[in-house]
Amino acid sequence: MSSGSIRRAQLVSPFGVGAMSILVNGTSVITAGLDHWYRIDSPQLLELNEYRVQDWRLEERLQVREFRLPPDYRIRQRESDPRNTNLKVPVLRFPQWSFCMYCKRLELSPLSMAQPVECPDPKHKQDADGAKRKPPRMSQVPFVAICVHGHLDDFPFREWVHRSLSPDCSGTLRLESRGGGGLEGQVVVCDSKGKPKGCGKERSLEGITNSHWDNNQVEHTYLTDQLVSTDQPYYCKGARPWLAESAGACGEPIRGALRGAGNVYFPKVESSIYLPRQVGAVSAELHDLLNRADVRPILRMLNRLDGANVTAEQIRAELPHELFRLNNDEELLAGYRDMFGIDSAAQASAGTDEEDGNSDEEGADSLTSTDVWRYPEFQLLRETPTDDFLASSNPGIHPELSGLLERVRRIETLTETRALRGFTRIRDHDLKLSVGKALLRRRTLSPEHDWLPAYVVKGEGIYLELNLASLQMWEQRPEVMSRAKKITDQYGEVARLRGIAPRILSPRFVLIHTLAHLLINELIFTCGYSSASLRERLYVSETPGRMMAGLLIYTATGDSEGTMGGLVRMAKPENLWPVMANAVKDARWCSTDPVCMDAGEKGQGPDSCNLAACHGCAHLPETSCEEFNRFLDRGLVIGRFDKPSLGYFSSVA
């Protein structure tokens, strides 16, 4: 049986449930659903408490009981602890279609994790001298079929070449290359000479990835409309190979895609910066003690029975006395409350204000919901908390930036939890919480038992907050509002075609988002971090009572790059000013200008939702950007060629 290894964090993103990856032996596999995680030959040796992760804000947001770290594989040894050994995350071989590199034969294999398929063609069974030889190994085809509801299927080669929804020909199929660098050179042939003998029909794969919108704003795909040359469309069958089942015909158009294409899998990952209930009240050591496998279940039982009314005496009566003899009652009770987010402020921090009326299921991906969710983080980051899980200090602001920035914070320590709540295909569109969870497992669990895969990382960062008075004067300028409206209008057209909610992209949002990208690109060179090690987190809102205009650039990776200290040092005034000045200076001229600045007026980049922003100046790795490199414009940062005063940072030399 084929097997491979992968980093645990990658099983949340980008290779989570329903995603395809390549093993070291070249086999393409798809990660199985959560129903099959944590399966072990001896259930009594499974200790789940070791994998449980707690973040009460994120648990409430995603309506789950807990999060779990992806299992790590451990070899069982004679004298070591046998618990949680031989745990694996199962994968299935997909696509099921394979082809022979020599005779081009196509073969459909079962959905399993068996050894790679060998070509069954008789011509491979013996060489020219008549001696028997081992048949060649077949390679998996590079094509799959996807639909907007997240379904994934093998490409319908037999139906395609016979132009029939139910072909009666069972001849041998071959995938031949006949010149040309595109899909037009890939031809499916029903071999009239092979065994079993086919009909001899053939058809190019040209156009299988194409789609268009008709006058009624209904999306059509070439594969659905042209598989049969009649009015019989070929719709998605609802295949979910990662769960080894079909959801039934979903009625959506289906399109061909390369299995490694970027539109095959968009993970929906929700992240949370851990906020202590009371800064400095609970040490990291006490956190670790309360999350022990023999302690956490007891605290959960007390929480279900008495909730916020639990006393320190009750906790001591149930827990091993030796573990907590050095902790006083106040510390113990603070740790309990921190674990479950208990008190009135916890509800406010979770973003459940009645005035918003915004449930996670209805608006978890909307901008309004996001600013409610992030406002508690914004409030704490702009202060100077001192805690084992979130610590920051005030380095001061350089005189050259004092009129543009209001706050700068050195974030020495932060803890982030990232959880996978579903995925989309074809495009990164809104996804309801219940729909996303249904894609991760066969059987939906109740909130009392539900869990999602997650991982926790520690890092550091720089928090910047713009001067609100200067920002409000700038964003009220007619030419600034008009420029941002171009992005809003373009995304509105995209949203209308896709049937999703439009967004208002304010000048404030575009400015702060683009500034984050420019600073990250500069910090990569200055600090020596890899391009995907730095991330942005935007705190932008114009809602009364939740006014925000800040950004956090941070590194939160699972390796040593997360806490090397280089990023924190750049927050010092004497270090931040050169970084800011160089970022603005570099933004004044892109390597593709004047094309980037001038042609960008009509929109460019993903969904044409950027103005003056491209790979040469403002794009980042997609894992670093919250918006998939959309809603960017250098013009609002440094101005246009013909109007340099347009930008907020135009005065920076």
FIVOTOR-738937 format. One line per 2 residues: number of its first residue (from 1); for each residue y, x, z of C-alpha. Coordinates in nm, 3 decimals, always signed. Layout:
<recs>
NUM = Y X Z ~ ... $
</recs>
This chain:
<recs>
1 = +0.000 +0.000 +0.000 ~ +0.346 +0.129 -0.090 $
3 = +0.597 +0.193 +0.186 ~ +0.932 +0.359 +0.239 $
5 = +1.205 +0.423 +0.491 ~ +1.561 +0.300 +0.522 $
7 = +1.840 +0.326 +0.779 ~ +1.840 +0.038 +1.027 $
9 = +2.204 -0.043 +0.958 ~ +2.125 -0.085 +0.588 $
11 = +1.893 -0.375 +0.674 ~ +2.207 -0.568 +0.770 $
13 = +2.409 -0.449 +0.471 ~ +2.365 -0.376 +0.184 $
15 = +1.985 -0.416 +0.183 ~ +1.944 -0.717 +0.412 $
17 = +1.721 -1.019 +0.369 ~ +1.698 -1.117 +0.001 $
19 = +1.831 -0.784 -0.132 ~ +1.643 -0.551 -0.364 $
21 = +1.606 -0.178 -0.307 ~ +1.406 +0.109 -0.454 $
23 = +1.137 +0.296 -0.262 ~ +1.092 +0.671 -0.299 $
25 = +0.799 +0.613 -0.537 ~ +1.019 +0.406 -0.770 $
27 = +0.891 +0.065 -0.667 ~ +1.154 -0.210 -0.660 $
29 = +1.113 -0.432 -0.353 ~ +1.291 -0.723 -0.192 $
31 = +1.347 -0.746 +0.186 ~ +1.145 -1.031 +0.339 $
33 = +1.288 -1.314 +0.550 ~ +1.343 -1.302 +0.925 $
35 = +1.026 -1.506 +0.989 ~ +0.824 -1.192 +0.923 $
37 = +1.027 -0.942 +1.125 ~ +0.887 -0.819 +1.458 $
39 = +0.528 -0.900 +1.359 ~ +0.284 -0.674 +1.540 $
41 = -0.095 -0.648 +1.559 ~ -0.094 -0.677 +1.938 $
43 = +0.171 -0.935 +2.044 ~ +0.143 -0.827 +2.408 $
45 = +0.293 -0.491 +2.308 ~ +0.607 -0.650 +2.161 $
47 = +0.915 -0.603 +2.381 ~ +1.203 -0.789 +2.213 $
49 = +1.454 -0.718 +2.491 ~ +1.482 -0.366 +2.357 $
51 = +1.629 -0.497 +2.033 ~ +1.860 -0.767 +2.171 $
53 = +2.233 -0.717 +2.122 ~ +2.504 -0.911 +2.301 $
55 = +2.855 -1.006 +2.187 ~ +2.953 -1.342 +2.332 $
57 = +3.245 -1.398 +2.092 ~ +3.031 -1.342 +1.785 $
59 = +2.743 -1.545 +1.929 ~ +2.972 -1.845 +1.969 $
61 = +3.121 -1.798 +1.624 ~ +2.783 -1.785 +1.450 $
63 = +2.617 -2.038 +1.682 ~ +2.322 -1.820 +1.781 $
65 = +2.165 -1.726 +2.112 ~ +2.155 -1.355 +2.042 $
67 = +2.152 -1.076 +1.787 ~ +1.871 -0.831 +1.725 $
69 = +1.870 -0.477 +1.597 ~ +1.639 -0.424 +1.298 $
71 = +1.309 -0.281 +1.425 ~ +1.256 +0.092 +1.405 $
73 = +0.918 +0.233 +1.309 ~ +0.734 +0.434 +1.573 $
75 = +0.392 +0.591 +1.539 ~ +0.155 +0.503 +1.821 $
77 = +0.051 +0.813 +2.010 ~ -0.215 +0.848 +2.276 $
79 = +0.006 +0.934 +2.575 ~ +0.331 +0.762 +2.474 $
81 = +0.453 +0.410 +2.551 ~ +0.256 +0.179 +2.315 $
83 = +0.520 -0.097 +2.316 ~ +0.702 -0.173 +1.989 $
85 = +0.493 +0.075 +1.791 ~ +0.401 +0.025 +1.425 $
87 = +0.677 -0.231 +1.378 ~ +0.789 -0.260 +1.015 $
89 = +1.026 -0.477 +0.816 ~ +0.808 -0.625 +0.540 $
91 = +0.912 -0.606 +0.176 ~ +0.761 -0.759 -0.138 $
93 = +0.725 -0.601 -0.480 ~ +0.984 -0.764 -0.708 $
95 = +1.038 -0.821 -1.000 ~ +0.681 -0.928 -1.065 $
97 = +0.702 -0.848 -1.437 ~ +0.611 -0.489 -1.530 $
99 = +0.597 -0.310 -1.862 ~ +0.410 -0.009 -1.995 $
101 = +0.623 +0.287 -2.100 ~ +0.373 +0.371 -2.376 $
103 = +0.254 +0.046 -2.533 ~ +0.546 -0.171 -2.406 $
105 = +0.308 -0.437 -2.277 ~ +0.448 -0.689 -2.024 $
107 = +0.230 -0.794 -1.732 ~ +0.298 -1.042 -1.451 $
109 = +0.164 -0.930 -1.111 ~ +0.123 -1.131 -0.787 $
111 = +0.405 -1.138 -0.531 ~ +0.271 -0.888 -0.279 $
113 = +0.315 -0.534 -0.157 ~ +0.015 -0.397 -0.342 $
115 = -0.001 -0.066 -0.522 ~ +0.194 -0.035 -0.850 $
117 = +0.037 -0.214 -1.146 ~ -0.168 -0.019 -1.399 $
119 = -0.155 -0.114 -1.766 ~ -0.465 -0.318 -1.861 $
121 = -0.434 -0.253 -2.235 ~ -0.772 -0.134 -2.374 $
123 = -0.616 +0.151 -2.574 ~ -0.548 +0.339 -2.247 $
125 = -0.908 +0.338 -2.126 ~ -1.018 +0.644 -2.325 $
127 = -0.859 +0.937 -2.503 ~ -0.909 +1.058 -2.860 $
129 = -1.236 +1.235 -2.763 ~ -1.379 +0.915 -2.616 $
131 = -1.351 +1.033 -2.255 ~ -1.240 +0.783 -1.993 $
133 = -0.894 +0.825 -1.849 ~ -0.679 +0.665 -1.582 $
135 = -0.453 +0.390 -1.718 ~ -0.080 +0.464 -1.694 $
137 = +0.130 +0.311 -1.422 ~ +0.355 +0.025 -1.533 $
139 = +0.725 +0.014 -1.450 ~ +0.901 -0.298 -1.330 $
141 = +1.137 -0.462 -1.576 ~ +1.508 -0.419 -1.508 $
143 = +1.587 -0.788 -1.559 ~ +1.593 -1.081 -1.315 $
145 = +1.737 -1.434 -1.318 ~ +1.987 -1.556 -1.057 $
147 = +2.179 -1.872 -0.974 ~ +2.494 -1.947 -0.774 $
149 = +2.293 -2.108 -0.490 ~ +2.138 -1.772 -0.401 $
151 = +1.804 -1.821 -0.577 ~ +1.634 -1.531 -0.752 $
153 = +1.354 -1.545 -1.007 ~ +1.168 -1.333 -1.259 $
155 = +1.319 -1.340 -1.603 ~ +1.140 -1.610 -1.810 $
157 = +1.013 -1.379 -2.086 ~ +0.745 -1.616 -2.213 $
159 = +0.975 -1.918 -2.225 ~ +1.251 -1.710 -2.383 $
161 = +1.053 -1.566 -2.672 ~ +0.884 -1.900 -2.752 $
163 = +1.204 -2.103 -2.708 ~ +1.013 -2.355 -2.502 $
165 = +1.029 -2.484 -2.144 ~ +0.646 -2.505 -2.140 $
167 = +0.504 -2.266 -2.399 ~ +0.137 -2.313 -2.487 $
169 = +0.096 -1.964 -2.634 ~ -0.064 -1.715 -2.394 $
171 = -0.044 -1.410 -2.617 ~ +0.034 -1.057 -2.499 $
173 = +0.406 -0.997 -2.452 ~ +0.578 -0.666 -2.519 $
175 = +0.931 -0.545 -2.441 ~ +1.045 -0.314 -2.721 $
177 = +1.359 -0.106 -2.767 ~ +1.491 -0.113 -3.122 $
179 = +1.805 +0.095 -3.107 ~ +2.146 +0.008 -2.979 $
181 = +2.269 +0.068 -2.630 ~ +2.301 -0.294 -2.522 $
183 = +2.080 -0.593 -2.463 ~ +2.072 -0.664 -2.835 $
185 = +1.836 -0.367 -2.870 ~ +1.588 -0.508 -2.614 $
187 = +1.343 -0.737 -2.794 ~ +1.064 -0.950 -2.645 $
189 = +0.765 -0.976 -2.878 ~ +0.461 -1.203 -2.861 $
191 = +0.208 -0.959 -3.008 ~ +0.008 -1.112 -3.292 $
193 = -0.239 -0.819 -3.283 ~ -0.291 -0.784 -2.911 $
195 = -0.559 -0.937 -2.691 ~ -0.514 -1.219 -2.623 $
197 = -0.369 -1.274 -2.968 ~ -0.015 -1.413 -2.980 $
199 = +0.198 -1.598 -3.230 ~ +0.410 -1.304 -3.343 $
201 = +0.744 -1.451 -3.236 ~ +1.018 -1.220 -3.115 $
203 = +1.365 -1.256 -2.966 ~ +1.643 -1.024 -2.854 $
205 = +1.781 -1.038 -2.499 ~ +2.138 -1.034 -2.629 $
207 = +2.367 -1.267 -2.433 ~ +2.138 -1.341 -2.137 $
209 = +2.406 -1.233 -1.884 ~ +2.687 -1.436 -2.042 $
211 = +2.849 -1.754 -1.912 ~ +3.154 -1.970 -1.989 $
213 = +3.347 -2.274 -1.865 ~ +3.386 -2.584 -2.081 $
215 = +3.691 -2.809 -2.105 ~ +3.567 -3.012 -1.808 $
217 = +3.556 -2.698 -1.592 ~ +3.176 -2.700 -1.583 $
219 = +3.008 -2.360 -1.593 ~ +2.748 -2.293 -1.862 $
221 = +2.522 -1.992 -1.895 ~ +2.372 -1.860 -2.214 $
223 = +2.024 -1.846 -2.063 ~ +2.033 -2.212 -1.954 $
225 = +2.185 -2.347 -2.276 ~ +2.016 -2.125 -2.535 $
227 = +1.663 -2.072 -2.406 ~ +1.562 -2.376 -2.613 $
229 = +1.748 -2.444 -2.936 ~ +1.785 -2.812 -2.850 $
231 = +1.965 -3.017 -2.585 ~ +1.700 -2.927 -2.325 $
233 = +1.867 -2.692 -2.073 ~ +1.665 -2.446 -1.867 $
235 = +1.779 -2.483 -1.505 ~ +1.706 -2.280 -1.192 $
237 = +1.367 -2.350 -1.030 ~ +1.487 -2.259 -0.680 $
239 = +1.267 -1.950 -0.640 ~ +1.306 -1.756 -0.315 $
241 = +1.066 -1.461 -0.348 ~ +1.192 -1.297 -0.025 $
243 = +1.045 -1.600 +0.156 ~ +0.745 -1.626 -0.080 $
245 = +0.833 -1.987 -0.161 ~ +1.040 -2.212 -0.384 $
247 = +1.312 -2.444 -0.259 ~ +1.250 -2.678 -0.555 $
249 = +1.457 -2.721 -0.869 ~ +1.823 -2.690 -0.774 $
251 = +1.972 -2.804 -1.104 ~ +2.214 -2.510 -1.134 $
253 = +2.251 -2.299 -1.451 ~ +2.062 -1.973 -1.434 $
255 = +2.163 -1.641 -1.584 ~ +2.002 -1.309 -1.655 $
257 = +2.111 -0.998 -1.467 ~ +2.012 -0.638 -1.428 $
259 = +1.826 -0.606 -1.098 ~ +2.067 -0.336 -0.980 $
261 = +2.382 -0.519 -1.088 ~ +2.659 -0.576 -0.836 $
263 = +2.648 -0.955 -0.873 ~ +2.285 -0.991 -0.763 $
265 = +2.358 -0.971 -0.390 ~ +2.672 -1.021 -0.180 $
267 = +2.587 -0.995 +0.191 ~ +2.792 -1.213 +0.425 $
269 = +2.854 -0.990 +0.725 ~ +3.061 -1.106 +1.021 $
271 = +3.200 -0.835 +1.246 ~ +3.352 -0.840 +1.591 $
273 = +3.532 -0.577 +1.793 ~ +3.401 -0.608 +2.145 $
275 = +3.671 -0.734 +2.382 ~ +3.608 -0.682 +2.756 $
277 = +3.672 -0.990 +2.965 ~ +3.864 -0.776 +3.214 $
279 = +3.973 -0.432 +3.100 ~ +3.820 -0.157 +3.309 $
281 = +3.623 -0.395 +3.532 ~ +3.280 -0.316 +3.387 $
283 = +3.163 +0.037 +3.317 ~ +2.932 +0.135 +3.034 $
285 = +2.664 +0.224 +3.293 ~ +2.675 -0.127 +3.442 $
287 = +2.659 -0.277 +3.094 ~ +2.344 -0.078 +3.027 $
289 = +2.188 -0.188 +3.356 ~ +2.263 -0.556 +3.293 $
291 = +2.108 -0.535 +2.947 ~ +1.782 -0.382 +3.065 $
293 = +1.467 -0.558 +2.953 ~ +1.383 -0.659 +3.312 $
295 = +1.737 -0.774 +3.399 ~ +1.882 -0.957 +3.101 $
297 = +1.626 -1.245 +3.100 ~ +1.702 -1.314 +3.468 $
299 = +2.076 -1.332 +3.399 ~ +2.014 -1.569 +3.108 $
301 = +1.813 -1.796 +3.336 ~ +2.094 -1.800 +3.594 $
303 = +2.346 -1.874 +3.321 ~ +2.143 -2.171 +3.194 $
305 = +2.109 -2.310 +3.547 ~ +2.457 -2.258 +3.695 $
307 = +2.674 -2.106 +3.423 ~ +3.019 -2.012 +3.555 $
309 = +2.925 -2.113 +3.912 ~ +2.685 -1.824 +3.963 $
311 = +2.780 -1.607 +4.262 ~ +2.725 -1.240 +4.330 $
313 = +2.480 -1.335 +4.607 ~ +2.264 -1.530 +4.361 $
315 = +2.261 -1.238 +4.121 ~ +2.161 -0.989 +4.393 $
317 = +1.886 -1.222 +4.516 ~ +1.721 -1.225 +4.172 $
319 = +1.772 -0.867 +4.057 ~ +1.607 -0.545 +4.178 $
321 = +1.820 -0.425 +4.470 ~ +1.769 -0.057 +4.392 $
323 = +1.937 -0.082 +4.053 ~ +2.265 -0.227 +4.177 $
325 = +2.306 -0.085 +4.528 ~ +2.602 +0.129 +4.412 $
327 = +2.786 -0.167 +4.256 ~ +2.996 -0.397 +4.471 $
329 = +3.002 -0.777 +4.434 ~ +3.320 -0.779 +4.225 $
331 = +3.173 -0.537 +3.970 ~ +2.845 -0.726 +3.953 $
333 = +3.014 -1.062 +3.901 ~ +3.256 -0.914 +3.645 $
335 = +2.960 -0.773 +3.450 ~ +2.787 -1.112 +3.451 $
337 = +3.100 -1.290 +3.329 ~ +3.161 -1.026 +3.064 $
339 = +2.808 -1.067 +2.933 ~ +2.846 -1.443 +2.876 $
341 = +3.223 -1.464 +2.819 ~ +3.279 -1.691 +3.117 $
343 = +3.618 -1.836 +3.208 ~ +3.882 -2.050 +3.038 $
345 = +4.027 -1.760 +2.845 ~ +3.692 -1.704 +2.677 $
347 = +3.723 -2.029 +2.488 ~ +4.072 -1.941 +2.371 $
349 = +3.956 -1.598 +2.259 ~ +3.671 -1.750 +2.063 $
351 = +3.923 -1.941 +1.855 ~ +3.818 -2.296 +1.945 $
353 = +4.167 -2.437 +1.999 ~ +4.177 -2.810 +1.945 $
355 = +4.494 -2.783 +1.738 ~ +4.306 -2.589 +1.472 $
357 = +4.008 -2.822 +1.452 ~ +3.830 -2.555 +1.257 $
359 = +3.455 -2.530 +1.305 ~ +3.275 -2.211 +1.210 $
361 = +3.052 -2.402 +0.970 ~ +3.349 -2.549 +0.785 $
363 = +3.589 -2.257 +0.775 ~ +3.424 -1.932 +0.881 $
365 = +3.537 -1.763 +0.556 ~ +3.885 -1.911 +0.526 $
367 = +4.204 -1.721 +0.605 ~ +4.312 -1.976 +0.867 $
369 = +3.988 -1.937 +1.057 ~ +4.014 -1.560 +1.032 $
371 = +4.356 -1.538 +1.194 ~ +4.240 -1.759 +1.483 $
373 = +3.936 -1.535 +1.526 ~ +4.127 -1.207 +1.515 $
375 = +4.430 -1.300 +1.721 ~ +4.264 -1.199 +2.055 $
377 = +4.177 -0.861 +1.900 ~ +4.536 -0.825 +1.781 $
379 = +4.672 -0.901 +2.128 ~ +4.455 -0.639 +2.297 $
381 = +4.481 -0.367 +2.032 ~ +4.860 -0.365 +2.041 $
383 = +4.845 -0.293 +2.416 ~ +4.691 +0.016 +2.575 $
385 = +4.357 -0.094 +2.724 ~ +4.143 +0.157 +2.909 $
387 = +3.779 +0.056 +2.901 ~ +3.448 +0.218 +2.815 $
389 = +3.421 -0.012 +2.511 ~ +3.786 -0.030 +2.401 $
391 = +4.042 +0.236 +2.487 ~ +4.377 +0.315 +2.328 $
393 = +4.705 +0.495 +2.397 ~ +5.061 +0.497 +2.268 $
395 = +5.145 +0.818 +2.078 ~ +5.496 +0.706 +1.984 $
397 = +5.659 +0.654 +1.643 ~ +5.820 +0.917 +1.424 $
399 = +6.199 +0.861 +1.382 ~ +6.157 +0.831 +1.004 $
401 = +5.925 +0.533 +1.055 ~ +6.096 +0.361 +1.345 $
403 = +6.269 +0.104 +1.125 ~ +5.949 +0.019 +0.936 $
405 = +5.684 +0.028 +1.209 ~ +5.697 -0.144 +1.546 $
407 = +5.380 -0.006 +1.708 ~ +5.132 +0.274 +1.661 $
409 = +4.819 +0.300 +1.874 ~ +4.554 +0.569 +1.901 $
411 = +4.224 +0.382 +1.934 ~ +4.006 +0.641 +2.107 $
413 = +3.707 +0.409 +2.150 ~ +3.604 +0.082 +1.995 $
415 = +3.271 -0.098 +1.970 ~ +3.192 -0.314 +1.670 $
417 = +2.904 -0.557 +1.613 ~ +2.814 -0.652 +1.256 $
419 = +2.578 -0.941 +1.190 ~ +2.428 -1.074 +0.866 $
421 = +2.470 -1.452 +0.837 ~ +2.359 -1.506 +0.476 $
423 = +2.432 -1.393 +0.124 ~ +2.550 -1.516 -0.215 $
425 = +2.469 -1.425 -0.571 ~ +2.670 -1.410 -0.895 $
427 = +3.000 -1.402 -0.702 ~ +3.130 -1.362 -0.350 $
429 = +3.221 -1.723 -0.273 ~ +3.258 -1.926 +0.045 $
431 = +2.932 -1.992 +0.225 ~ +2.879 -2.244 +0.501 $
433 = +2.715 -2.110 +0.812 ~ +2.416 -2.346 +0.795 $
435 = +2.356 -2.273 +0.425 ~ +2.365 -1.898 +0.482 $
437 = +2.121 -1.913 +0.772 ~ +1.882 -2.127 +0.565 $
439 = +1.859 -1.843 +0.312 ~ +1.738 -1.597 +0.577 $
441 = +1.423 -1.777 +0.695 ~ +1.182 -2.053 +0.600 $
443 = +1.224 -2.260 +0.913 ~ +1.566 -2.329 +1.063 $
445 = +1.589 -2.254 +1.434 ~ +1.788 -2.446 +1.694 $
447 = +2.099 -2.271 +1.837 ~ +1.907 -2.218 +2.165 $
449 = +1.653 -1.999 +1.985 ~ +1.842 -1.881 +1.678 $
451 = +1.914 -1.514 +1.619 ~ +2.054 -1.298 +1.342 $
453 = +2.006 -0.931 +1.253 ~ +2.291 -0.706 +1.363 $
455 = +2.379 -0.352 +1.458 ~ +2.636 -0.201 +1.691 $
457 = +2.845 +0.107 +1.622 ~ +3.113 +0.295 +1.812 $
459 = +3.413 +0.452 +1.648 ~ +3.781 +0.534 +1.662 $
461 = +4.089 +0.442 +1.468 ~ +4.462 +0.404 +1.416 $
463 = +4.643 +0.075 +1.467 ~ +4.975 +0.021 +1.287 $
465 = +5.206 -0.276 +1.325 ~ +5.502 -0.338 +1.095 $
467 = +5.849 -0.409 +1.229 ~ +5.857 -0.788 +1.229 $
469 = +6.235 -0.821 +1.184 ~ +6.242 -0.583 +0.884 $
471 = +5.930 -0.744 +0.739 ~ +6.068 -1.098 +0.757 $
473 = +6.392 -0.994 +0.585 ~ +6.194 -0.822 +0.308 $
475 = +5.938 -1.097 +0.245 ~ +6.211 -1.361 +0.208 $
477 = +6.359 -1.187 -0.096 ~ +6.307 -1.408 -0.408 $
479 = +6.173 -1.123 -0.624 ~ +5.919 -1.032 -0.354 $
481 = +5.798 -1.390 -0.319 ~ +5.780 -1.427 -0.697 $
483 = +5.561 -1.117 -0.733 ~ +5.315 -1.226 -0.464 $
485 = +5.301 -1.573 -0.621 ~ +5.150 -1.420 -0.935 $
487 = +4.844 -1.319 -0.733 ~ +4.829 -1.659 -0.561 $
489 = +4.841 -1.838 -0.897 ~ +4.573 -1.617 -1.050 $
491 = +4.338 -1.667 -0.758 ~ +4.417 -2.039 -0.763 $
493 = +4.290 -2.057 -1.120 ~ +3.973 -1.868 -1.022 $
495 = +3.924 -2.099 -0.722 ~ +3.970 -2.407 -0.943 $
497 = +3.706 -2.291 -1.188 ~ +3.460 -2.212 -0.910 $
499 = +3.525 -2.522 -0.703 ~ +3.634 -2.329 -0.393 $
501 = +3.940 -2.358 -0.171 ~ +4.254 -2.178 -0.296 $
503 = +4.443 -1.929 -0.081 ~ +4.809 -1.849 -0.040 $
505 = +4.846 -1.472 -0.073 ~ +5.171 -1.401 +0.105 $
507 = +5.382 -1.088 +0.037 ~ +5.297 -0.982 +0.393 $
509 = +4.924 -0.993 +0.327 ~ +4.940 -0.811 -0.008 $
511 = +5.170 -0.544 +0.140 ~ +4.959 -0.472 +0.447 $
513 = +4.634 -0.482 +0.249 ~ +4.763 -0.239 -0.013 $
515 = +4.914 -0.012 +0.253 ~ +4.574 +0.007 +0.425 $
517 = +4.413 +0.119 +0.098 ~ +4.678 +0.383 +0.028 $
519 = +4.653 +0.524 +0.380 ~ +4.273 +0.535 +0.373 $
521 = +4.278 +0.726 +0.044 ~ +4.522 +0.976 +0.196 $
523 = +4.330 +1.006 +0.525 ~ +4.009 +1.080 +0.336 $
525 = +4.167 +1.401 +0.204 ~ +4.356 +1.484 +0.522 $
527 = +4.075 +1.432 +0.772 ~ +3.774 +1.518 +0.558 $
529 = +3.587 +1.192 +0.610 ~ +3.362 +1.062 +0.334 $
531 = +3.513 +0.787 +0.121 ~ +3.296 +0.513 +0.273 $
533 = +3.340 +0.619 +0.636 ~ +3.681 +0.459 +0.686 $
535 = +3.733 +0.083 +0.698 ~ +4.023 -0.155 +0.714 $
537 = +4.071 -0.454 +0.943 ~ +4.372 -0.670 +0.869 $
539 = +4.570 -0.869 +1.124 ~ +4.799 -1.088 +0.915 $
541 = +4.929 -1.434 +0.998 ~ +5.249 -1.632 +0.965 $
543 = +5.129 -1.919 +1.185 ~ +5.369 -1.996 +1.472 $
545 = +5.218 -1.875 +1.797 ~ +4.982 -1.638 +1.613 $
547 = +5.227 -1.419 +1.423 ~ +5.055 -1.095 +1.315 $
549 = +5.150 -0.804 +1.090 ~ +4.916 -0.520 +1.174 $
551 = +4.629 -0.320 +1.036 ~ +4.351 -0.116 +1.187 $
553 = +4.204 +0.180 +1.000 ~ +3.891 +0.287 +1.178 $
555 = +3.566 +0.467 +1.143 ~ +3.265 +0.284 +1.280 $
557 = +2.954 +0.449 +1.146 ~ +2.613 +0.507 +1.294 $
559 = +2.637 +0.886 +1.270 ~ +2.860 +1.160 +1.407 $
561 = +3.143 +1.079 +1.165 ~ +3.227 +0.778 +1.381 $
563 = +3.351 +0.975 +1.682 ~ +3.464 +1.317 +1.561 $
565 = +3.821 +1.259 +1.680 ~ +3.992 +1.361 +1.357 $
567 = +4.121 +1.015 +1.280 ~ +4.266 +0.963 +1.628 $
569 = +4.467 +1.286 +1.608 ~ +4.640 +1.160 +1.294 $
571 = +4.816 +0.891 +1.502 ~ +5.046 +1.152 +1.656 $
573 = +5.400 +1.115 +1.518 ~ +5.406 +1.466 +1.372 $
575 = +5.076 +1.395 +1.192 ~ +5.124 +1.032 +1.090 $
577 = +5.460 +1.087 +0.920 ~ +5.323 +1.336 +0.657 $
579 = +5.025 +1.107 +0.595 ~ +5.251 +0.806 +0.543 $
581 = +5.496 +1.002 +0.328 ~ +5.220 +1.145 +0.107 $
583 = +5.051 +0.807 +0.070 ~ +5.378 +0.650 -0.047 $
585 = +5.456 +0.947 -0.272 ~ +5.114 +0.932 -0.439 $
587 = +5.150 +0.557 -0.488 ~ +5.465 +0.605 -0.696 $
589 = +5.262 +0.737 -0.987 ~ +4.902 +0.642 -1.073 $
591 = +4.693 +0.857 -1.306 ~ +4.669 +0.555 -1.539 $
593 = +5.042 +0.475 -1.535 ~ +5.234 +0.331 -1.709 $
595 = +4.934 +0.114 -1.794 ~ +4.846 +0.035 -1.431 $
597 = +5.201 -0.069 -1.336 ~ +5.302 -0.243 -1.659 $
599 = +4.977 -0.397 -1.782 ~ +4.895 -0.495 -1.426 $
601 = +5.171 -0.756 -1.444 ~ +4.918 -0.981 -1.618 $
603 = +4.648 -0.916 -1.359 ~ +4.368 -0.662 -1.342 $
605 = +4.068 -0.570 -1.130 ~ +3.814 -0.816 -0.981 $
607 = +3.902 -1.172 -1.086 ~ +4.229 -1.027 -1.227 $
609 = +4.373 -1.069 -0.876 ~ +4.549 -0.731 -0.860 $
611 = +4.883 -0.634 -1.007 ~ +4.964 -0.260 -0.995 $
613 = +4.635 -0.141 -0.843 ~ +4.330 +0.020 -1.000 $
615 = +4.058 +0.279 -0.936 ~ +4.309 +0.556 -0.994 $
617 = +4.540 +0.460 -0.709 ~ +4.443 +0.182 -0.467 $
619 = +4.075 +0.091 -0.489 ~ +3.825 +0.179 -0.216 $
621 = +3.446 +0.163 -0.184 ~ +3.359 -0.204 -0.141 $
623 = +3.217 -0.141 +0.206 ~ +3.563 -0.025 +0.317 $
625 = +3.759 -0.325 +0.186 ~ +3.753 -0.674 +0.333 $
627 = +3.847 -0.841 +0.005 ~ +3.628 -0.662 -0.254 $
629 = +3.931 -0.471 -0.389 ~ +4.131 -0.785 -0.465 $
631 = +4.490 -0.885 -0.374 ~ +4.644 -0.539 -0.414 $
633 = +4.981 -0.436 -0.556 ~ +5.161 -0.101 -0.531 $
635 = +5.478 -0.275 -0.647 ~ +5.524 -0.444 -0.310 $
637 = +5.482 -0.107 -0.134 ~ +5.695 +0.129 -0.343 $
639 = +5.864 -0.097 -0.601 ~ +5.848 -0.111 -0.981 $
641 = +5.968 +0.153 -1.227 ~ +6.263 -0.067 -1.324 $
643 = +6.325 -0.195 -0.968 ~ +6.232 +0.076 -0.714 $
645 = +6.401 -0.112 -0.427 ~ +6.144 -0.394 -0.447 $
647 = +5.893 -0.226 -0.215 ~ +5.894 -0.243 +0.164 $
649 = +5.845 +0.135 +0.185 ~ +6.084 +0.220 -0.101 $
651 = +6.309 +0.405 +0.146 ~ +6.034 +0.651 +0.246 $
653 = +6.112 +0.982 +0.075 $
</recs>
